[in-house]
Amino acid sequence: MSLAAALDVSHLPDYAYDWALVDVETSGLIARRDRILSIAVLTFGPDGTQSGEYSTLLNPGCDPGPVHIHGLTAERLSGAPTFEQVAGRIGALLQDRVMVAHNAQFDYDFLAHEFARARLYLPVTQRLCTLALNRRVEPPTADLSLASLAAHYGVPQTSAHDALDDTRVLAGIFRSSLSEAARLDVPLPLVPCPPRQDPQFAPNPPKTPCAYRNPGRLTPGGPLVQGMKIAITGETATSRAELVARSVAAGLNVMSSVSRHTSALVTNDAASGSAKARRAIAEGVTVIDEHTFLKLLGDVRSGTPHENHTPKKSPEAAAPATRPTLPTTPTPSPAAPTPFPTTPTPFPAATAAVADVPAPRQSESKRSARPFGRRRVLVLGGTHEEASAARARVVELGGAAAINLSASVTDVVLFPGGELDRRMPRIAALGLPVHAHGWLGAPTSEPADVPALDGAMTDVLPRGGVIDLPTLPAAGQWHVGASWAQQTHCEIDVVSFVLDEDEQVSCDGDFVFYGAPESPDGAIRLLCDGPTEQTIAIDLAALPPSAHRIAIAAAIDGAATFGDIGAVRMTLAPGVDAPATAQATLDAATSERTLLLAEIYRRGPRWRFRAVGQGYDHGLETLVRGYGVDVE
């Protein structure tokens, strides 16, 4: 089949767009710092006809970075044009088209920064990530790298990390992925651009991490202690930069805002009415003037260092893990009954305490011995409680609970009302087996022809399930992804907090959300891959010593609750296109608007991952304040 014929979706309004397929090779991985070395753009119409092609090397004016990967030496690039010289031609190819790339946020961020340096506007209003599209389709591949997808879809690849060849490979992958999406009636994961986390607003320079724990409030007349959180507001005789530098050198933690965890506010005009002064008065924070602060800086008392995570004995001798205290008191939700006739698995109240549930790795033979060892089951219809209990039962039987229709779904369980689901005609056309809910009470063993899905080493965790994280290579990152069913009446935002031993952020920059999508040190990033999925990328090696836990939550923007949204699927993967190490399907109860999804936390010298699934009736603002973040 020709590329044009395979890409002809002009008769399908939900898939019919003008496309611009893009690939860039770069000098590094950080868009605000590194540069594009080469770029290729292919354009197609809705009928699959190619309408344009352009590729060029670029002179970045800097070190080209990992030559062993892309093969682009400084000598080879020296005679190439600069990005500014070709930006107009690239912009014309992108104009009025959906930008398509593999890991599209990466390419989009680099293009946004390059256009900003050239003082031009990036003419992209929507983008589509073929990684996100294939996460929805879920083809049976070992991972979702360009090479693996090319092999699966039969697309020849001749020169990896060559921008033009990679874009041609991308075209073949996109062709097949689009065909599969149409076959499954999968909505396209289109992302509006520029996203709310506008990449042109680069993060602030990294703040020097404070080496000491916060000892609490400054006692009037008492000394400063290392680790105290200090905020400064208003005019000062000493320059602000010098005050900050001296404070940091003395072991204090200088904050950009005031919260109930601030130790002292320094101001020469406490009645100024500034936001910091008002908040300090409201929270009862000690207020001192500049002269008093400078005197106290001359004799700062020793503080308590953050814990040393170097093991003194074997890992087995490490202190046992304890359940971190949540920042606010949740509103209880009643437990729901289970609808199954045998082996009851009641749906736990979403706000109950969640204890560690160890999830040791299992061999494929042990997995297959369980009734649902390779099944992925989609539950439709029923009440929220019935559907939640059904998904929990699937996991108990060794399978995985799906939340969307994809190529990996093996079975469908139908509760009353499920026959009206918009996906049922497609399920019938695909010939998927549909079972009454009683099937979960007395399941049959897994049929021999069910293929292995998600990789044999993916742990399916129950709510509260925990695994130890293996050590990644120096440049490795963990990706914690959250996805949910397509919504039309609200938006869901995934957020992250980097917390210390006291379950507090060390600075406001440790709160990562759509308005600040990257922590100051770059260790935590929010990635937006579509309207139904967002990912937190975590570089554990880049975290400061004070970081003890990374909490990941989701919040609903609007009046809806997680009872309306349904299940949220969590995945943990050691890379953007790597197979999942673990996954979990989480159901909140009916009334929650904020959901604590997962956490990565220290246990002795090691890091662990826990699927939490604990909900709160309050909104995101209350959760944020509880973790010590000031909300304007």
FIVEX-689371 format. One line per 4 residues: number of its first residue (from 1); for each residue x, y, z of C-alpha. Coordinates in steps of 0.1 Angstrom, whole numbers. Example, Ala and Ser with C-alpha at 12.3 -4.5 7.8 and 13.67 -1.06 7.14 Angstrom:
residues 2
1) 123:-45:78 ~ 137:-11:71 $
END
This chain:
residues 632
1) 0:0:0 ~ 14:34:-9 ~ 20:60:18 ~ -6:83:3 $
5) -32:56:3 ~ -25:46:38 ~ -26:82:51 ~ -58:90:33 $
9) -81:98:62 ~ -99:127:44 ~ -132:109:48 ~ -127:107:86 $
13) -132:142:101 ~ -116:133:134 ~ -84:123:116 ~ -83:146:86 $
17) -55:172:91 ~ -26:188:72 ~ 5:173:88 ~ 41:185:93 $
21) 64:156:104 ~ 95:168:122 ~ 128:154:135 ~ 157:173:151 $
25) 192:163:161 ~ 205:184:190 ~ 237:191:209 ~ 221:180:242 $
29) 188:173:259 ~ 179:206:275 ~ 161:230:251 ~ 168:262:271 $
33) 206:255:269 ~ 213:232:239 ~ 209:239:202 ~ 195:222:171 $
37) 222:207:148 ~ 200:194:120 ~ 163:194:111 ~ 140:177:86 $
41) 103:185:78 ~ 80:165:56 ~ 45:178:49 ~ 14:157:40 $
45) -23:166:32 ~ -53:148:47 ~ -54:124:17 ~ -18:113:24 $
49) -2:132:-5 ~ 33:145:3 ~ 34:182:-4 ~ 68:192:8 $
53) 102:181:21 ~ 131:201:36 ~ 162:192:56 ~ 194:210:65 $
57) 224:209:88 ~ 227:239:111 ~ 256:258:126 ~ 248:260:163 $
61) 277:283:173 ~ 285:259:201 ~ 300:225:209 ~ 279:199:190 $
65) 278:176:220 ~ 276:138:216 ~ 292:133:182 ~ 293:95:188 $
69) 254:95:187 ~ 246:119:158 ~ 279:120:139 ~ 278:158:135 $
73) 312:173:141 ~ 320:209:145 ~ 339:208:112 ~ 309:193:93 $
77) 286:220:107 ~ 309:250:103 ~ 296:259:68 ~ 259:252:75 $
81) 234:281:79 ~ 223:293:113 ~ 188:285:125 ~ 179:322:122 $
85) 188:321:85 ~ 163:292:77 ~ 136:299:104 ~ 113:315:78 $
89) 114:285:55 ~ 108:261:84 ~ 80:283:97 ~ 63:282:63 $
93) 63:244:64 ~ 48:243:99 ~ 22:270:93 ~ -14:258:95 $
97) -4:222:100 ~ -4:198:130 ~ 32:192:140 ~ 40:154:143 $
101) 71:140:160 ~ 82:111:181 ~ 84:125:216 ~ 69:157:203 $
105) 73:178:233 ~ 111:174:229 ~ 111:186:193 ~ 85:213:200 $
109) 105:227:230 ~ 137:230:209 ~ 119:246:181 ~ 102:271:205 $
113) 135:281:219 ~ 152:284:185 ~ 124:306:172 ~ 125:327:203 $
117) 163:332:199 ~ 155:343:163 ~ 128:367:177 ~ 102:349:157 $
121) 69:332:166 ~ 67:294:162 ~ 36:290:139 ~ 23:257:155 $
125) -11:256:171 ~ -14:218:176 ~ 11:190:179 ~ 7:152:180 $
129) 32:128:195 ~ 35:93:179 ~ 48:80:212 ~ 15:91:229 $
133) -5:78:199 ~ 11:44:202 ~ 6:44:240 ~ -31:46:231 $
137) -29:20:204 ~ -7:-3:225 ~ 10:-25:198 ~ 27:-57:210 $
141) 62:-43:209 ~ 91:-46:234 ~ 92:-8:238 ~ 80:23:219 $
145) 113:34:205 ~ 114:45:168 ~ 134:14:160 ~ 110:-10:177 $
149) 79:6:161 ~ 96:6:127 ~ 103:-31:130 ~ 68:-38:141 $
153) 51:-18:113 ~ 76:-30:87 ~ 92:4:80 ~ 128:3:67 $
157) 154:23:87 ~ 187:29:71 ~ 204:56:91 ~ 194:61:127 $
161) 199:96:142 ~ 199:112:107 ~ 171:138:108 ~ 159:132:72 $
165) 159:94:75 ~ 143:95:109 ~ 115:117:95 ~ 109:93:66 $
169) 108:64:92 ~ 84:85:113 ~ 61:89:82 ~ 59:52:79 $
173) 52:47:116 ~ 26:75:116 ~ 9:60:86 ~ 4:26:104 $
177) -3:42:138 ~ -30:64:122 ~ -45:34:105 ~ -46:14:138 $
181) -61:44:156 ~ -89:46:131 ~ -95:8:133 ~ -98:11:171 $
185) -117:44:170 ~ -90:59:192 ~ -92:97:196 ~ -60:115:185 $
189) -39:129:214 ~ -37:164:200 ~ -20:190:222 ~ -28:227:218 $
193) 3:248:213 ~ 18:267:229 ~ 9:246:259 ~ 1:263:292 $
197) 37:253:303 ~ 51:277:277 ~ 87:266:271 ~ 98:301:262 $
201) 97:309:299 ~ 129:291:310 ~ 132:280:347 ~ 151:301:371 $
205) 187:293:377 ~ 191:264:402 ~ 189:274:438 ~ 216:262:461 $
209) 200:235:482 ~ 200:240:519 ~ 220:212:537 ~ 200:215:569 $
213) 165:206:581 ~ 141:234:590 ~ 142:237:629 ~ 109:258:629 $
217) 101:294:638 ~ 125:320:650 ~ 118:327:686 ~ 116:365:692 $
221) 149:374:708 ~ 163:340:700 ~ 191:330:676 ~ 190:320:640 $
225) 196:282:634 ~ 209:267:602 ~ 180:254:580 ~ 156:281:590 $
229) 134:293:561 ~ 139:330:556 ~ 118:354:534 ~ 127:390:526 $
233) 104:417:514 ~ 106:455:507 ~ 135:479:504 ~ 167:471:522 $
237) 199:491:528 ~ 220:460:520 ~ 215:448:484 ~ 191:418:481 $
241) 218:398:464 ~ 242:403:493 ~ 216:394:519 ~ 207:362:501 $
245) 244:353:496 ~ 252:358:533 ~ 221:339:544 ~ 229:309:522 $
249) 266:310:533 ~ 254:308:569 ~ 233:277:562 ~ 198:294:560 $
253) 172:285:534 ~ 161:317:516 ~ 125:314:503 ~ 107:334:476 $
257) 74:333:495 ~ 59:331:529 ~ 40:300:542 ~ 31:286:576 $
261) 65:269:576 ~ 85:301:572 ~ 108:307:601 ~ 111:345:598 $
265) 103:374:575 ~ 129:401:571 ~ 113:436:563 ~ 119:472:573 $
269) 82:480:569 ~ 60:453:585 ~ 29:475:578 ~ 37:478:541 $
273) 8:456:531 ~ 29:435:507 ~ 17:400:500 ~ 46:385:521 $
277) 39:408:550 ~ 2:401:550 ~ 8:363:549 ~ 34:365:577 $
281) 9:383:599 ~ -19:358:591 ~ 3:328:598 ~ 20:342:629 $
285) 55:342:614 ~ 81:361:633 ~ 89:394:616 ~ 123:411:621 $
289) 139:442:605 ~ 171:442:585 ~ 193:455:613 ~ 182:427:637 $
293) 187:401:609 ~ 222:412:602 ~ 231:410:639 ~ 217:375:641 $
297) 236:365:610 ~ 268:370:630 ~ 260:340:652 ~ 239:314:634 $
301) 237:282:655 ~ 244:248:641 ~ 215:230:626 ~ 206:193:619 $
305) 219:181:585 ~ 196:163:562 ~ 200:126:566 ~ 230:108:551 $
309) 217:82:527 ~ 250:63:524 ~ 244:28:538 ~ 265:21:569 $
313) 255:-15:569 ~ 238:-38:545 ~ 205:-27:529 ~ 187:-52:551 $
317) 197:-33:582 ~ 181:-1:570 ~ 153:14:590 ~ 118:1:581 $
321) 97:23:559 ~ 69:43:575 ~ 38:58:558 ~ 45:95:552 $
325) 20:118:569 ~ -3:134:544 ~ -5:172:546 ~ -42:176:553 $
329) -69:155:568 ~ -89:138:541 ~ -127:136:540 ~ -137:100:546 $
333) -156:81:519 ~ -176:50:526 ~ -163:17:514 ~ -183:1:486 $
337) -195:-34:484 ~ -182:-60:460 ~ -206:-74:434 ~ -188:-107:430 $
341) -202:-140:443 ~ -168:-156:452 ~ -135:-144:467 ~ -148:-110:477 $
345) -125:-81:470 ~ -142:-50:485 ~ -134:-17:469 ~ -114:2:496 $
349) -124:37:505 ~ -102:60:486 ~ -93:80:517 ~ -83:51:539 $
353) -46:48:550 ~ -26:29:524 ~ 0:5:537 ~ 29:-9:517 $
357) 19:-39:496 ~ 52:-55:484 ~ 52:-65:448 ~ 82:-88:441 $
361) 90:-96:405 ~ 75:-127:391 ~ 88:-150:365 ~ 67:-155:333 $
365) 58:-190:343 ~ 44:-179:377 ~ 25:-151:359 ~ 9:-175:335 $
369) -1:-198:363 ~ -26:-172:375 ~ -60:-172:358 ~ -56:-138:342 $
373) -18:-138:337 ~ -19:-122:303 ~ -53:-106:301 ~ -61:-69:298 $
377) -97:-64:307 ~ -119:-33:299 ~ -148:-28:323 ~ -179:-10:309 $
381) -211:1:326 ~ -222:-3:362 ~ -219:21:391 ~ -186:36:399 $
385) -182:13:428 ~ -191:-18:408 ~ -166:-9:380 ~ -139:-1:406 $
389) -144:-34:424 ~ -143:-52:390 ~ -109:-37:381 ~ -95:-46:415 $
393) -107:-82:409 ~ -89:-83:376 ~ -57:-73:392 ~ -62:-98:420 $
397) -65:-125:393 ~ -32:-115:378 ~ -44:-94:349 ~ -43:-58:340 $
401) -73:-34:341 ~ -77:-12:309 ~ -93:22:309 ~ -94:27:271 $
405) -99:4:241 ~ -66:-5:225 ~ -50:-33:206 ~ -39:-49:238 $
409) -74:-54:253 ~ -82:-91:254 ~ -116:-91:271 ~ -146:-68:280 $
413) -167:-71:311 ~ -202:-57:308 ~ -223:-43:337 ~ -258:-29:332 $
417) -256:2:310 ~ -223:-8:294 ~ -241:-18:262 ~ -247:19:256 $
421) -210:28:257 ~ -199:44:224 ~ -171:19:221 ~ -194:-12:220 $
425) -199:-11:181 ~ -161:-10:177 ~ -157:-39:203 ~ -182:-59:183 $
429) -164:-52:150 ~ -131:-63:165 ~ -146:-95:178 ~ -135:-91:214 $
433) -151:-115:239 ~ -177:-98:260 ~ -185:-112:294 ~ -212:-106:321 $
437) -197:-94:353 ~ -203:-128:370 ~ -174:-141:348 ~ -150:-124:373 $
441) -164:-145:401 ~ -154:-178:385 ~ -128:-171:359 ~ -114:-196:335 $
445) -77:-200:329 ~ -59:-179:304 ~ -62:-192:268 ~ -30:-204:252 $
449) -33:-179:222 ~ -33:-147:243 ~ 0:-129:235 ~ 23:-115:261 $
453) 15:-79:266 ~ 35:-50:282 ~ 66:-71:285 ~ 69:-101:308 $
457) 86:-81:335 ~ 59:-55:341 ~ 45:-56:376 ~ 8:-50:379 $
461) 4:-33:413 ~ -27:-31:435 ~ -35:1:453 ~ -8:6:478 $
465) 16:-17:459 ~ 53:-10:463 ~ 84:-20:444 ~ 121:-12:449 $
469) 136:9:420 ~ 167:-5:403 ~ 196:18:397 ~ 195:36:364 $
473) 225:47:343 ~ 238:81:351 ~ 217:98:324 ~ 186:78:332 $
477) 152:92:342 ~ 121:75:357 ~ 89:85:339 ~ 57:82:360 $
481) 27:85:336 ~ -10:90:344 ~ -38:85:318 ~ -75:85:319 $
485) -105:82:296 ~ -112:111:272 ~ -131:139:289 ~ -153:167:274 $
489) -165:186:305 ~ -133:192:325 ~ -95:192:324 ~ -71:172:347 $
493) -38:185:358 ~ -9:163:371 ~ 14:180:396 ~ 45:169:416 $
497) 61:179:449 ~ 96:174:460 ~ 94:169:498 ~ 119:168:526 $
501) 119:148:558 ~ 92:170:573 ~ 69:164:542 ~ 75:200:531 $
505) 89:216:499 ~ 122:233:504 ~ 112:261:480 ~ 82:270:458 $
509) 102:257:428 ~ 98:222:442 ~ 61:223:432 ~ 59:214:395 $
513) 27:221:376 ~ 14:234:343 ~ 25:270:351 ~ 60:259:362 $
517) 67:226:344 ~ 103:221:355 ~ 120:223:389 ~ 148:249:392 $
521) 175:221:391 ~ 158:203:362 ~ 154:171:382 ~ 116:171:378 $
525) 97:179:346 ~ 61:178:336 ~ 55:164:301 ~ 21:169:284 $
529) 15:142:258 ~ -22:147:251 ~ -55:155:267 ~ -57:121:284 $
533) -21:117:297 ~ 6:136:314 ~ 40:124:327 ~ 64:134:355 $
537) 100:128:345 ~ 123:123:375 ~ 161:124:375 ~ 168:109:410 $
541) 206:116:407 ~ 199:153:403 ~ 178:157:434 ~ 192:176:464 $
545) 200:157:496 ~ 169:172:513 ~ 146:153:488 ~ 130:124:506 $
549) 98:119:486 ~ 84:129:453 ~ 46:130:455 ~ 26:129:423 $
553) -11:140:423 ~ -39:149:399 ~ -65:176:403 ~ -96:184:384 $
557) -101:219:370 ~ -139:224:373 ~ -168:210:393 ~ -164:174:382 $
561) -150:147:406 ~ -129:116:401 ~ -161:96:404 ~ -171:112:371 $
565) -137:106:356 ~ -134:70:365 ~ -101:50:368 ~ -67:65:363 $
569) -39:43:350 ~ -4:48:363 ~ 28:35:347 ~ 64:36:358 $
573) 91:33:331 ~ 129:39:331 ~ 127:61:300 ~ 104:80:277 $
577) 99:51:253 ~ 109:22:276 ~ 86:-6:285 ~ 68:-2:318 $
581) 85:-15:349 ~ 52:-13:368 ~ 16:-3:363 ~ -15:2:384 $
585) -51:12:378 ~ -64:35:405 ~ -100:43:413 ~ -109:71:437 $
589) -143:71:454 ~ -171:93:442 ~ -166:128:455 ~ -128:135:453 $
593) -114:164:433 ~ -78:158:442 ~ -61:124:440 ~ -26:115:453 $
597) -16:91:426 ~ 19:78:434 ~ 51:85:452 ~ 88:78:449 $
601) 104:78:483 ~ 136:69:501 ~ 138:38:522 ~ 173:38:537 $
605) 198:40:508 ~ 172:29:482 ~ 143:45:463 ~ 109:29:462 $
609) 78:34:441 ~ 43:32:456 ~ 9:33:437 ~ -12:53:462 $
613) -47:62:449 ~ -58:83:479 ~ -84:110:472 ~ -95:143:488 $
617) -127:162:485 ~ -109:195:486 ~ -92:212:456 ~ -56:215:446 $
621) -50:247:465 ~ -55:230:499 ~ -31:202:490 ~ -5:227:478 $
625) -7:248:510 ~ -4:217:531 ~ 30:209:515 ~ 42:244:523 $
629) 38:261:489 ~ 25:297:489 ~ -5:302:465 ~ -11:337:453 $
END
